[in-house]
């Protein structure tokens, strides 16, 4: 954890997170960036276990990250529960502007990290969605990679990715880096059947 990292929880919640990680056989590696505000992406997203492992890892470390949920889910008793664990209600109705909503969150908080799964699905995709980059550029915050190392069962706090100013170039560069460096829990949801990375799993 960086001294600037957003934090939450206490000794008990950190114990719960650590126990949960041991229970599913995963470990947390790496270090958060030395930044009070940033976008974090969880990649490669190939399984529901990604979210479970990431949530337990963040709980174990005491790190607080904000994740996005449709505002329609914020009804009693789900709303208070989602807010307590970092959920933020996003208005996706016609005419709303999600990037503007999220930029406002960054502006209104001294320490804030918002998480995105750039694939938007557990299935294989040829390119990442660019919403996380549009938010990062609008809020003038860095993008940090949290990688799921499936074969070794590690949640890896990997690196801050350098941005060029071109969203399409950055989205491709990040995906190329992730696919060349990390293999997810279900490689078939990450690589085409003919990709040589599968032989390394």
Backbone as JSON Lines, residues from 0, in Angstrom:
{"i":0,"aa":"X","n":[0.83,-1.19,0.0],"ca":[0.0,0.0,0.0],"c":[0.87,1.25,0.0]}
{"i":1,"aa":"X","n":[0.48,2.21,-0.8],"ca":[1.15,3.51,-0.78],"c":[0.58,4.36,0.35]}
{"i":2,"aa":"X","n":[1.36,5.31,0.88],"ca":[0.81,6.21,1.9],"c":[-0.39,7.01,1.39]}
{"i":3,"aa":"X","n":[-0.5,7.17,0.06],"ca":[-1.59,7.94,-0.51],"c":[-2.8,7.08,-0.88]}
{"i":4,"aa":"X","n":[-2.69,5.77,-0.72],"ca":[-3.77,4.89,-1.17],"c":[-5.07,5.11,-0.41]}
{"i":5,"aa":"X","n":[-6.21,5.09,-1.09],"ca":[-7.5,5.11,-0.38],"c":[-7.61,3.85,0.49]}
{"i":6,"aa":"X","n":[-8.13,4.02,1.7],"ca":[-8.17,2.89,2.63],"c":[-9.56,2.7,3.22]}
{"i":7,"aa":"X","n":[-9.79,1.46,3.67],"ca":[-11.05,1.15,4.34],"c":[-10.82,-0.06,5.24]}
{"i":8,"aa":"X","n":[-11.77,-0.31,6.13],"ca":[-11.73,-1.51,6.94],"c":[-10.89,-1.36,8.2]}
{"i":9,"aa":"X","n":[-10.65,-2.52,8.84],"ca":[-9.93,-2.57,10.11],"c":[-9.23,-3.93,10.19]}
{"i":10,"aa":"X","n":[-8.69,-4.23,11.37],"ca":[-7.93,-5.48,11.53],"c":[-8.8,-6.7,11.25]}
{"i":11,"aa":"X","n":[-10.07,-6.64,11.65],"ca":[-10.95,-7.78,11.44],"c":[-11.23,-8.0,9.95]}
{"i":12,"aa":"X","n":[-11.55,-6.91,9.23],"ca":[-11.85,-7.08,7.8],"c":[-10.61,-7.51,7.03]}
{"i":13,"aa":"X","n":[-9.43,-7.05,7.46],"ca":[-8.2,-7.5,6.8],"c":[-7.98,-8.98,7.05]}
{"i":14,"aa":"X","n":[-8.32,-9.44,8.25],"ca":[-8.21,-10.87,8.55],"c":[-9.18,-11.68,7.69]}
{"i":15,"aa":"X","n":[-10.39,-11.18,7.54],"ca":[-11.38,-11.86,6.71],"c":[-10.87,-11.99,5.28]}
{"i":16,"aa":"X","n":[-10.32,-10.9,4.73],"ca":[-9.78,-10.94,3.37],"c":[-8.63,-11.92,3.25]}
{"i":17,"aa":"X","n":[-7.71,-11.9,4.21],"ca":[-6.56,-12.81,4.17],"c":[-7.0,-14.26,4.3]}
{"i":18,"aa":"X","n":[-7.95,-14.52,5.18],"ca":[-8.45,-15.89,5.35],"c":[-9.15,-16.36,4.08]}
{"i":19,"aa":"X","n":[-9.94,-15.46,3.47],"ca":[-10.62,-15.82,2.22],"c":[-9.65,-16.15,1.11]}
{"i":20,"aa":"X","n":[-8.57,-15.37,0.99],"ca":[-7.57,-15.67,-0.03],"c":[-6.93,-17.03,0.2]}
{"i":21,"aa":"X","n":[-6.58,-17.32,1.45],"ca":[-5.99,-18.63,1.75],"c":[-6.97,-19.74,1.44]}
{"i":22,"aa":"X","n":[-8.24,-19.5,1.7],"ca":[-9.26,-20.52,1.49],"c":[-9.37,-20.89,0.02]}
{"i":23,"aa":"X","n":[-9.25,-19.91,-0.88],"ca":[-9.37,-20.21,-2.31],"c":[-7.99,-20.43,-2.96]}
{"i":24,"aa":"X","n":[-6.94,-20.33,-2.17],"ca":[-5.6,-20.65,-2.67],"c":[-4.92,-19.56,-3.45]}
{"i":25,"aa":"X","n":[-5.35,-18.29,-3.27],"ca":[-4.77,-17.18,-4.01],"c":[-3.89,-16.33,-3.1]}
{"i":26,"aa":"X","n":[-2.98,-15.54,-3.71],"ca":[-2.12,-14.62,-2.98],"c":[-2.13,-13.25,-3.66]}
{"i":27,"aa":"X","n":[-1.83,-12.23,-2.88],"ca":[-1.72,-10.86,-3.38],"c":[-0.24,-10.5,-3.48]}
{"i":28,"aa":"X","n":[0.17,-9.96,-4.66],"ca":[1.56,-9.57,-4.86],"c":[1.61,-8.16,-5.43]}
{"i":29,"aa":"X","n":[2.73,-7.47,-5.2],"ca":[2.93,-6.16,-5.79],"c":[2.63,-5.02,-4.85]}
{"i":30,"aa":"X","n":[2.54,-3.83,-5.42],"ca":[2.36,-2.61,-4.62],"c":[1.49,-1.62,-5.39]}
{"i":31,"aa":"X","n":[0.63,-0.92,-4.66],"ca":[-0.22,0.09,-5.26],"c":[0.63,1.3,-5.7]}
{"i":32,"aa":"X","n":[0.15,2.04,-6.69],"ca":[0.91,3.23,-7.13],"c":[0.9,4.31,-6.06]}
{"i":33,"aa":"X","n":[1.91,5.15,-6.11],"ca":[2.01,6.25,-5.15],"c":[1.18,7.42,-5.66]}
{"i":34,"aa":"X","n":[-0.13,7.22,-5.69],"ca":[-1.05,8.24,-6.22],"c":[-2.35,8.18,-5.42]}
{"i":35,"aa":"X","n":[-2.94,9.33,-5.09],"ca":[-4.18,9.34,-4.32],"c":[-5.42,9.09,-5.17]}
{"i":36,"aa":"X","n":[-5.31,9.3,-6.49],"ca":[-6.45,9.11,-7.38],"c":[-5.97,8.39,-8.64]}
{"i":37,"aa":"X","n":[-6.67,7.32,-9.02],"ca":[-6.32,6.62,-10.24],"c":[-7.44,5.66,-10.65]}
{"i":38,"aa":"X","n":[-7.39,5.27,-11.9],"ca":[-8.27,4.23,-12.43],"c":[-7.51,2.91,-12.35]}
{"i":39,"aa":"X","n":[-8.18,1.86,-11.91],"ca":[-7.56,0.54,-11.86],"c":[-8.36,-0.41,-12.73]}
{"i":40,"aa":"X","n":[-7.67,-1.21,-13.54],"ca":[-8.35,-2.19,-14.38],"c":[-7.94,-3.59,-13.95]}
{"i":41,"aa":"X","n":[-8.91,-4.51,-13.89],"ca":[-8.65,-5.89,-13.55],"c":[-8.64,-6.73,-14.81]}
{"i":42,"aa":"X","n":[-7.46,-7.26,-15.16],"ca":[-7.28,-7.98,-16.42],"c":[-6.31,-9.15,-16.25]}
{"i":43,"aa":"X","n":[-6.4,-10.17,-17.08],"ca":[-7.5,-10.48,-18.0],"c":[-8.71,-11.01,-17.23]}
{"i":44,"aa":"X","n":[-9.89,-10.51,-17.6],"ca":[-11.13,-10.91,-16.93],"c":[-11.74,-12.09,-17.68]}
{"i":45,"aa":"X","n":[-11.53,-13.3,-17.15],"ca":[-11.96,-14.51,-17.85],"c":[-12.87,-15.4,-17.01]}
{"i":46,"aa":"X","n":[-13.15,-14.99,-15.75],"ca":[-13.9,-15.85,-14.84],"c":[-14.53,-15.01,-13.74]}
{"i":47,"aa":"X","n":[-15.63,-15.52,-13.17],"ca":[-16.22,-14.86,-12.0],"c":[-15.28,-14.87,-10.81]}
{"i":48,"aa":"X","n":[-14.34,-15.82,-10.79],"ca":[-13.38,-15.89,-9.69],"c":[-12.46,-14.68,-9.66]}
{"i":49,"aa":"X","n":[-12.31,-14.0,-10.8],"ca":[-11.49,-12.78,-10.82],"c":[-11.99,-11.78,-9.79]}
{"i":50,"aa":"X","n":[-13.28,-11.51,-9.84],"ca":[-13.87,-10.51,-8.95],"c":[-13.77,-10.95,-7.5]}
{"i":51,"aa":"X","n":[-13.96,-12.25,-7.26],"ca":[-13.88,-12.76,-5.88],"c":[-12.46,-12.61,-5.35]}
{"i":52,"aa":"X","n":[-11.47,-13.04,-6.14],"ca":[-10.08,-12.94,-5.71],"c":[-9.66,-11.48,-5.51]}
{"i":53,"aa":"X","n":[-10.08,-10.61,-6.43],"ca":[-9.72,-9.19,-6.31],"c":[-10.35,-8.56,-5.08]}
{"i":54,"aa":"X","n":[-11.62,-8.86,-4.82],"ca":[-12.3,-8.28,-3.67],"c":[-11.66,-8.74,-2.36]}
{"i":55,"aa":"X","n":[-11.31,-10.02,-2.28],"ca":[-10.65,-10.52,-1.08],"c":[-9.27,-9.9,-0.91]}
{"i":56,"aa":"X","n":[-8.54,-9.74,-2.02],"ca":[-7.21,-9.14,-1.96],"c":[-7.27,-7.7,-1.48]}
{"i":57,"aa":"X","n":[-8.24,-6.94,-2.0],"ca":[-8.37,-5.55,-1.56],"c":[-8.79,-5.47,-0.1]}
{"i":58,"aa":"X","n":[-9.68,-6.4,0.31],"ca":[-10.11,-6.45,1.71],"c":[-8.92,-6.78,2.61]}
{"i":59,"aa":"X","n":[-8.1,-7.73,2.18],"ca":[-6.94,-8.13,2.98],"c":[-5.94,-7.0,3.14]}
{"i":60,"aa":"X","n":[-5.8,-6.17,2.11],"ca":[-4.81,-5.09,2.16],"c":[-5.35,-3.82,2.82]}
{"i":61,"aa":"X","n":[-6.68,-3.74,2.97],"ca":[-7.27,-2.54,3.51],"c":[-7.44,-1.45,2.47]}
{"i":62,"aa":"X","n":[-7.3,-1.82,1.19],"ca":[-7.42,-0.85,0.11],"c":[-8.89,-0.66,-0.26]}
{"i":63,"aa":"X","n":[-9.26,0.59,-0.53],"ca":[-10.64,0.89,-0.92],"c":[-10.68,1.27,-2.39]}
{"i":64,"aa":"X","n":[-11.47,0.51,-3.15],"ca":[-11.7,0.91,-4.53],"c":[-13.19,0.96,-4.8]}
{"i":65,"aa":"X","n":[-13.56,1.83,-5.71],"ca":[-14.96,2.05,-6.05],"c":[-15.27,1.28,-7.33]}
{"i":66,"aa":"X","n":[-16.34,0.51,-7.3],"ca":[-16.75,-0.21,-8.5],"c":[-18.16,0.22,-8.89]}
{"i":67,"aa":"X","n":[-18.48,0.08,-10.15],"ca":[-19.7,0.65,-10.7],"c":[-20.81,-0.37,-10.8]}
{"i":68,"aa":"X","n":[-22.01,0.04,-10.38],"ca":[-23.21,-0.8,-10.45],"c":[-24.35,0.07,-10.95]}
{"i":69,"aa":"X","n":[-25.22,-0.51,-11.77],"ca":[-26.38,0.23,-12.24],"c":[-27.19,0.73,-11.06]}
{"i":70,"aa":"X","n":[-27.65,1.97,-11.14],"ca":[-28.35,2.58,-10.01],"c":[-29.62,1.84,-9.65]}
{"i":71,"aa":"X","n":[-30.17,1.09,-10.6],"ca":[-31.4,0.33,-10.32],"c":[-31.2,-0.74,-9.24]}
{"i":72,"aa":"X","n":[-29.95,-1.13,-9.0],"ca":[-29.68,-2.14,-7.97],"c":[-29.6,-1.55,-6.56]}
{"i":73,"aa":"X","n":[-29.65,-0.23,-6.45],"ca":[-29.48,0.39,-5.14],"c":[-30.84,0.58,-4.44]}
{"i":74,"aa":"X","n":[-31.47,-0.56,-4.17],"ca":[-32.71,-0.56,-3.4],"c":[-32.42,-1.28,-2.08]}
{"i":75,"aa":"X","n":[-33.29,-1.06,-1.11],"ca":[-33.1,-1.7,0.2],"c":[-33.34,-3.22,0.08]}
{"i":76,"aa":"X","n":[-32.45,-4.06,0.69],"ca":[-31.26,-3.72,1.49],"c":[-29.97,-3.72,0.68]}
{"i":77,"aa":"X","n":[-30.07,-3.89,-0.65],"ca":[-28.87,-4.02,-1.46],"c":[-28.06,-2.7,-1.51]}
{"i":78,"aa":"X","n":[-28.78,-1.57,-1.6],"ca":[-28.09,-0.29,-1.73],"c":[-27.07,-0.01,-0.63]}
{"i":79,"aa":"X","n":[-27.48,-0.07,0.65],"ca":[-26.51,0.18,1.74],"c":[-25.35,-0.82,1.73]}
{"i":80,"aa":"X","n":[-25.65,-2.08,1.37],"ca":[-24.58,-3.08,1.34],"c":[-23.57,-2.76,0.24]}
{"i":81,"aa":"X","n":[-24.08,-2.41,-0.96],"ca":[-23.17,-2.08,-2.05],"c":[-22.31,-0.86,-1.71]}
{"i":82,"aa":"X","n":[-22.94,0.15,-1.11],"ca":[-22.18,1.35,-0.76],"c":[-21.09,1.04,0.26]}
{"i":83,"aa":"X","n":[-21.38,0.16,1.2],"ca":[-20.42,-0.17,2.27],"c":[-19.17,-0.84,1.72]}
{"i":84,"aa":"X","n":[-19.3,-1.57,0.61],"ca":[-18.13,-2.28,0.06],"c":[-17.53,-1.56,-1.15]}
{"i":85,"aa":"X","n":[-18.0,-0.33,-1.41],"ca":[-17.37,0.46,-2.46],"c":[-18.18,0.62,-3.73]}
{"i":86,"aa":"X","n":[-19.42,0.14,-3.75],"ca":[-20.25,0.27,-4.94],"c":[-20.72,1.69,-5.17]}
{"i":87,"aa":"X","n":[-20.8,2.08,-6.44],"ca":[-21.28,3.42,-6.79],"c":[-22.37,3.29,-7.84]}
{"i":88,"aa":"X","n":[-23.53,3.94,-7.6],"ca":[-24.64,3.82,-8.56],"c":[-24.43,4.69,-9.79]}
{"i":89,"aa":"X","n":[-24.4,4.06,-10.96],"ca":[-24.22,4.78,-12.21],"c":[-25.54,4.87,-12.95]}
{"i":90,"aa":"X","n":[-25.88,6.06,-13.38],"ca":[-27.1,6.29,-14.16],"c":[-26.8,6.06,-15.63]}
{"i":91,"aa":"X","n":[-27.35,4.98,-16.18],"ca":[-27.1,4.65,-17.58],"c":[-28.31,4.95,-18.46]}
{"i":92,"aa":"X","n":[-29.23,5.75,-17.95],"ca":[-30.43,6.09,-18.72],"c":[-30.06,6.98,-19.9]}
{"i":93,"aa":"X","n":[-30.96,7.06,-20.86],"ca":[-30.74,7.87,-22.04],"c":[-30.53,9.32,-21.64]}
{"i":94,"aa":"X","n":[-29.51,9.93,-22.18],"ca":[-29.22,11.32,-21.88],"c":[-28.23,11.51,-20.75]}
{"i":95,"aa":"X","n":[-27.93,10.44,-19.99],"ca":[-26.96,10.56,-18.91],"c":[-25.55,10.45,-19.5]}
{"i":96,"aa":"X","n":[-24.58,10.94,-18.78],"ca":[-23.2,10.91,-19.23],"c":[-22.35,10.28,-18.13]}
{"i":97,"aa":"X","n":[-22.03,9.0,-18.33],"ca":[-21.31,8.26,-17.3],"c":[-19.92,8.85,-17.06]}
{"i":98,"aa":"X","n":[-19.23,9.27,-18.12],"ca":[-17.89,9.85,-17.96],"c":[-17.97,11.1,-17.09]}
{"i":99,"aa":"X","n":[-18.98,11.94,-17.31],"ca":[-19.13,13.15,-16.51],"c":[-19.42,12.79,-15.05]}
{"i":100,"aa":"X","n":[-20.25,11.76,-14.84],"ca":[-20.56,11.34,-13.47],"c":[-19.29,10.9,-12.74]}
{"i":101,"aa":"X","n":[-18.47,10.1,-13.41],"ca":[-17.28,9.55,-12.76],"c":[-16.19,10.6,-12.6]}
{"i":102,"aa":"X","n":[-16.1,11.52,-13.54],"ca":[-15.15,12.62,-13.4],"c":[-15.49,13.45,-12.17]}
{"i":103,"aa":"X","n":[-16.78,13.63,-11.9],"ca":[-17.2,14.38,-10.74],"c":[-16.78,13.67,-9.45]}
{"i":104,"aa":"X","n":[-16.83,12.33,-9.45],"ca":[-16.4,11.58,-8.26],"c":[-14.93,11.87,-7.97]}
{"i":105,"aa":"X","n":[-14.11,11.83,-9.0],"ca":[-12.69,12.12,-8.8],"c":[-12.49,13.53,-8.27]}
{"i":106,"aa":"X","n":[-13.26,14.48,-8.78],"ca":[-13.11,15.86,-8.35],"c":[-13.53,16.04,-6.9]}
{"i":107,"aa":"X","n":[-14.55,15.3,-6.47],"ca":[-15.12,15.5,-5.14],"c":[-14.41,14.73,-4.03]}
{"i":108,"aa":"X","n":[-13.42,13.89,-4.37],"ca":[-12.74,13.08,-3.37],"c":[-11.23,13.33,-3.41]}
{"i":109,"aa":"X","n":[-10.63,13.38,-2.22],"ca":[-9.18,13.56,-2.13],"c":[-8.43,12.29,-2.47]}
{"i":110,"aa":"X","n":[-9.03,11.14,-2.12],"ca":[-8.43,9.84,-2.43],"c":[-9.52,8.94,-3.0]}
{"i":111,"aa":"X","n":[-9.33,8.5,-4.22],"ca":[-10.36,7.68,-4.85],"c":[-9.73,6.83,-5.95]}
{"i":112,"aa":"X","n":[-10.16,5.58,-6.01],"ca":[-9.75,4.68,-7.08],"c":[-11.02,4.04,-7.62]}
{"i":113,"aa":"X","n":[-11.21,4.08,-8.94],"ca":[-12.38,3.47,-9.56],"c":[-11.91,2.31,-10.42]}
{"i":114,"aa":"X","n":[-12.56,1.15,-10.22],"ca":[-12.17,-0.07,-10.92],"c":[-13.04,-0.36,-12.12]}
{"i":115,"aa":"X","n":[-12.4,-0.89,-13.18],"ca":[-13.09,-1.26,-14.42],"c":[-12.6,-2.63,-14.9]}
{"i":116,"aa":"X","n":[-13.5,-3.47,-15.43],"ca":[-13.07,-4.61,-16.24],"c":[-13.16,-4.21,-17.72]}
{"i":117,"aa":"X","n":[-12.06,-3.88,-18.38],"ca":[-12.13,-3.28,-19.71],"c":[-12.7,-4.19,-20.79]}
{"i":118,"aa":"X","n":[-12.7,-5.51,-20.55],"ca":[-13.33,-6.4,-21.54],"c":[-14.85,-6.23,-21.55]}
{"i":119,"aa":"X","n":[-15.42,-5.95,-20.36],"ca":[-16.86,-5.83,-20.25],"c":[-17.58,-7.15,-20.27]}
{"i":120,"aa":"X","n":[-16.84,-8.26,-20.29],"ca":[-17.41,-9.59,-20.36],"c":[-16.33,-10.59,-19.98]}
{"i":121,"aa":"X","n":[-16.75,-11.83,-19.64],"ca":[-15.77,-12.89,-19.36],"c":[-15.34,-13.61,-20.64]}
{"i":122,"aa":"X","n":[-16.04,-13.36,-21.74],"ca":[-15.72,-14.01,-23.01],"c":[-14.56,-13.3,-23.7]}
{"i":123,"aa":"X","n":[-13.98,-13.96,-24.69],"ca":[-12.86,-13.39,-25.41],"c":[-13.29,-12.17,-26.22]}
{"i":124,"aa":"X","n":[-12.47,-11.14,-26.19],"ca":[-12.74,-9.93,-26.98],"c":[-11.49,-9.59,-27.78]}
{"i":125,"aa":"X","n":[-11.69,-8.95,-28.92],"ca":[-10.56,-8.53,-29.76],"c":[-9.99,-7.19,-29.33]}
{"i":126,"aa":"X","n":[-10.8,-6.39,-28.63],"ca":[-10.32,-5.08,-28.18],"c":[-11.02,-4.71,-26.87]}
{"i":127,"aa":"X","n":[-10.38,-3.86,-26.1],"ca":[-10.97,-3.4,-24.85],"c":[-11.96,-2.27,-25.13]}
{"i":128,"aa":"X","n":[-12.97,-2.17,-24.27],"ca":[-13.81,-0.99,-24.27],"c":[-12.98,0.18,-23.73]}
{"i":129,"aa":"X","n":[-13.31,1.38,-24.16],"ca":[-12.44,2.52,-23.84],"c":[-12.98,3.42,-22.74]}
{"i":130,"aa":"X","n":[-14.06,3.01,-22.08],"ca":[-14.63,3.86,-21.04],"c":[-13.65,4.21,-19.94]}
{"i":131,"aa":"X","n":[-12.82,3.25,-19.53],"ca":[-11.87,3.51,-18.44],"c":[-10.85,4.57,-18.86]}
{"i":132,"aa":"X","n":[-10.47,4.56,-20.12],"ca":[-9.52,5.56,-20.6],"c":[-10.17,6.93,-20.74]}
{"i":133,"aa":"X","n":[-11.41,6.97,-21.19],"ca":[-12.09,8.26,-21.31],"c":[-12.25,8.91,-19.94]}
{"i":134,"aa":"X","n":[-12.52,8.09,-18.92],"ca":[-12.63,8.62,-17.56],"c":[-11.26,9.09,-17.07]}
{"i":135,"aa":"X","n":[-10.22,8.29,-17.3],"ca":[-8.88,8.66,-16.85],"c":[-8.42,9.97,-17.48]}
{"i":136,"aa":"X","n":[-8.68,10.13,-18.77],"ca":[-8.29,11.37,-19.44],"c":[-9.11,12.55,-18.95]}
{"i":137,"aa":"X","n":[-10.42,12.36,-18.8],"ca":[-11.27,13.46,-18.36],"c":[-10.91,13.92,-16.94]}
{"i":138,"aa":"X","n":[-10.55,12.96,-16.07],"ca":[-10.22,13.29,-14.68],"c":[-8.73,13.58,-14.49]}
{"i":139,"aa":"X","n":[-7.93,13.36,-15.54],"ca":[-6.49,13.57,-15.47],"c":[-5.84,12.72,-14.37]}
{"i":140,"aa":"X","n":[-6.15,11.4,-14.42],"ca":[-5.59,10.47,-13.45],"c":[-4.93,9.31,-14.2]}
{"i":141,"aa":"X","n":[-3.96,8.63,-13.58],"ca":[-3.29,7.51,-14.25],"c":[-4.14,6.25,-14.28]}
{"i":142,"aa":"X","n":[-3.71,5.3,-15.11],"ca":[-4.34,3.99,-15.21],"c":[-3.37,2.96,-14.65]}
{"i":143,"aa":"X","n":[-3.85,2.15,-13.71],"ca":[-3.03,1.13,-13.06],"c":[-3.59,-0.25,-13.37]}
{"i":144,"aa":"X","n":[-2.7,-1.21,-13.63],"ca":[-3.11,-2.56,-14.0],"c":[-3.05,-3.48,-12.79]}
{"i":145,"aa":"X","n":[-4.18,-4.12,-12.5],"ca":[-4.24,-5.22,-11.53],"c":[-4.45,-6.49,-12.35]}
{"i":146,"aa":"X","n":[-3.47,-7.39,-12.34],"ca":[-3.51,-8.56,-13.21],"c":[-3.92,-9.82,-12.44]}
{"i":147,"aa":"X","n":[-4.67,-10.67,-13.14],"ca":[-5.05,-11.98,-12.59],"c":[-4.15,-13.03,-13.22]}
{"i":148,"aa":"X","n":[-3.21,-13.52,-12.44],"ca":[-2.27,-14.55,-12.89],"c":[-2.89,-15.9,-12.58]}
{"i":149,"aa":"X","n":[-3.69,-16.41,-13.54],"ca":[-4.45,-17.63,-13.32],"c":[-3.62,-18.85,-12.98]}
{"i":150,"aa":"X","n":[-2.58,-19.18,-13.77],"ca":[-1.81,-20.4,-13.49],"c":[-1.18,-20.43,-12.1]}
{"i":151,"aa":"X","n":[-0.76,-19.25,-11.59],"ca":[-0.11,-19.2,-10.28],"c":[-1.03,-18.75,-9.16]}
{"i":152,"aa":"X","n":[-2.28,-18.41,-9.5],"ca":[-3.27,-17.95,-8.52],"c":[-2.76,-16.74,-7.74]}
{"i":153,"aa":"X","n":[-2.36,-15.72,-8.47],"ca":[-1.9,-14.48,-7.86],"c":[-2.74,-13.31,-8.37]}
{"i":154,"aa":"X","n":[-3.16,-12.43,-7.45],"ca":[-3.65,-11.11,-7.82],"c":[-2.43,-10.21,-7.78]}
{"i":155,"aa":"X","n":[-2.04,-9.67,-8.94],"ca":[-0.79,-8.93,-9.04],"c":[-1.05,-7.44,-9.25]}
{"i":156,"aa":"X","n":[-0.57,-6.62,-8.33],"ca":[-0.58,-5.17,-8.5],"c":[0.59,-4.85,-9.41]}
{"i":157,"aa":"X","n":[0.3,-4.72,-10.69],"ca":[1.34,-4.79,-11.71],"c":[2.05,-3.47,-11.96]}
{"i":158,"aa":"X","n":[1.38,-2.51,-12.65],"ca":[2.11,-1.31,-13.03],"c":[1.15,-0.21,-13.48]}
{"i":159,"aa":"X","n":[1.64,1.03,-13.38],"ca":[0.95,2.16,-13.98],"c":[1.33,2.18,-15.45]}
{"i":160,"aa":"X","n":[0.32,2.24,-16.33],"ca":[0.61,2.14,-17.75],"c":[0.77,3.54,-18.35]}
{"i":161,"aa":"X","n":[1.84,3.78,-19.09],"ca":[2.04,5.11,-19.69],"c":[1.01,5.37,-20.79]}
{"i":162,"aa":"X","n":[0.41,6.54,-20.77],"ca":[-0.61,6.89,-21.74],"c":[-0.04,7.86,-22.77]}
{"i":163,"aa":"X","n":[-0.57,7.77,-23.99],"ca":[-0.01,8.56,-25.09],"c":[-0.84,9.79,-25.44]}
{"i":164,"aa":"X","n":[-2.11,9.82,-24.98],"ca":[-3.01,10.88,-25.4],"c":[-3.98,10.42,-26.47]}
{"i":165,"aa":"X","n":[-3.74,9.24,-27.03],"ca":[-4.62,8.67,-28.05],"c":[-5.33,7.46,-27.44]}
{"i":166,"aa":"X","n":[-6.63,7.55,-27.24],"ca":[-7.38,6.5,-26.54],"c":[-7.3,5.18,-27.27]}
{"i":167,"aa":"X","n":[-7.48,5.16,-28.58],"ca":[-7.46,3.91,-29.32],"c":[-6.08,3.25,-29.27]}
{"i":168,"aa":"X","n":[-5.04,4.06,-29.39],"ca":[-3.68,3.53,-29.29],"c":[-3.42,2.95,-27.92]}
{"i":169,"aa":"X","n":[-3.85,3.66,-26.88],"ca":[-3.64,3.19,-25.51],"c":[-4.4,1.9,-25.24]}
{"i":170,"aa":"X","n":[-5.66,1.81,-25.69],"ca":[-6.46,0.6,-25.45],"c":[-5.8,-0.61,-26.08]}
{"i":171,"aa":"X","n":[-5.28,-0.46,-27.29],"ca":[-4.6,-1.58,-27.96],"c":[-3.3,-1.92,-27.26]}
{"i":172,"aa":"X","n":[-2.54,-0.9,-26.88],"ca":[-1.25,-1.14,-26.22],"c":[-1.43,-1.87,-24.89]}
{"i":173,"aa":"X","n":[-2.44,-1.48,-24.13],"ca":[-2.68,-2.14,-22.84],"c":[-3.09,-3.59,-23.05]}
{"i":174,"aa":"X","n":[-3.98,-3.84,-24.0],"ca":[-4.4,-5.22,-24.26],"c":[-3.24,-6.07,-24.75]}
{"i":175,"aa":"X","n":[-2.43,-5.5,-25.66],"ca":[-1.27,-6.25,-26.15],"c":[-0.32,-6.59,-25.0]}
{"i":176,"aa":"X","n":[-0.1,-5.63,-24.1],"ca":[0.78,-5.87,-22.95],"c":[0.22,-6.97,-22.06]}
{"i":177,"aa":"X","n":[-1.07,-6.88,-21.75],"ca":[-1.7,-7.87,-20.86],"c":[-1.62,-9.26,-21.48]}
{"i":178,"aa":"X","n":[-1.95,-9.38,-22.77],"ca":[-1.96,-10.71,-23.4],"c":[-0.56,-11.29,-23.52]}
{"i":179,"aa":"X","n":[0.44,-10.42,-23.62],"ca":[1.82,-10.9,-23.72],"c":[2.41,-11.24,-22.35]}
{"i":180,"aa":"X","n":[1.79,-10.74,-21.28],"ca":[2.39,-10.86,-19.95],"c":[1.62,-11.77,-19.01]}
{"i":181,"aa":"X","n":[0.28,-11.77,-19.12],"ca":[-0.54,-12.46,-18.14],"c":[-1.51,-13.45,-18.8]}
{"i":182,"aa":"X","n":[-1.73,-14.57,-18.12],"ca":[-2.69,-15.58,-18.57],"c":[-3.76,-15.69,-17.5]}
{"i":183,"aa":"X","n":[-5.02,-15.55,-17.91],"ca":[-6.12,-15.56,-16.96],"c":[-6.49,-16.95,-16.48]}
{"i":184,"aa":"X","n":[-7.54,-17.01,-15.67],"ca":[-8.0,-18.28,-15.1],"c":[-8.48,-19.21,-16.2]}
{"i":185,"aa":"X","n":[-9.21,-18.67,-17.17],"ca":[-9.7,-19.45,-18.31],"c":[-9.06,-18.92,-19.58]}
{"i":186,"aa":"X","n":[-7.91,-19.44,-19.97],"ca":[-7.2,-18.9,-21.14],"c":[-8.03,-18.93,-22.42]}
{"i":187,"aa":"X","n":[-8.95,-19.89,-22.53],"ca":[-9.78,-19.96,-23.73],"c":[-10.68,-18.75,-23.87]}
{"i":188,"aa":"X","n":[-10.9,-18.02,-22.77],"ca":[-11.69,-16.79,-22.83],"c":[-10.82,-15.56,-23.09]}
{"i":189,"aa":"X","n":[-9.52,-15.79,-23.23],"ca":[-8.59,-14.69,-23.46],"c":[-7.95,-14.75,-24.84]}
{"i":190,"aa":"X","n":[-7.53,-15.96,-25.25],"ca":[-6.78,-16.12,-26.49],"c":[-7.57,-16.91,-27.52]}
{"i":191,"aa":"X","n":[-7.35,-16.63,-28.8],"ca":[-7.91,-17.5,-29.86],"c":[-7.34,-18.91,-29.71]}
{"i":192,"aa":"X","n":[-8.06,-19.94,-30.16],"ca":[-7.58,-21.33,-30.01],"c":[-6.21,-21.58,-30.6]}
{"i":193,"aa":"X","n":[-5.79,-20.8,-31.6],"ca":[-4.51,-21.03,-32.25],"c":[-3.35,-20.27,-31.62]}
{"i":194,"aa":"X","n":[-3.67,-19.43,-30.59],"ca":[-2.62,-18.6,-30.0],"c":[-1.64,-19.45,-29.22]}
{"i":195,"aa":"X","n":[-0.35,-19.19,-29.4],"ca":[0.68,-20.0,-28.78],"c":[0.7,-19.88,-27.27]}
{"i":196,"aa":"X","n":[0.12,-18.78,-26.71],"ca":[0.13,-18.62,-25.25],"c":[-0.52,-19.8,-24.56]}
{"i":197,"aa":"X","n":[-1.49,-20.45,-25.21],"ca":[-2.19,-21.55,-24.57],"c":[-1.27,-22.71,-24.27]}
{"i":198,"aa":"X","n":[-0.23,-22.88,-25.06],"ca":[0.68,-23.99,-24.83],"c":[1.52,-23.77,-23.59]}
{"i":199,"aa":"X","n":[1.55,-22.53,-23.11],"ca":[2.37,-22.24,-21.93],"c":[1.62,-22.42,-20.63]}
{"i":200,"aa":"X","n":[0.3,-22.68,-20.7],"ca":[-0.52,-22.78,-19.5],"c":[-0.41,-24.15,-18.89]}
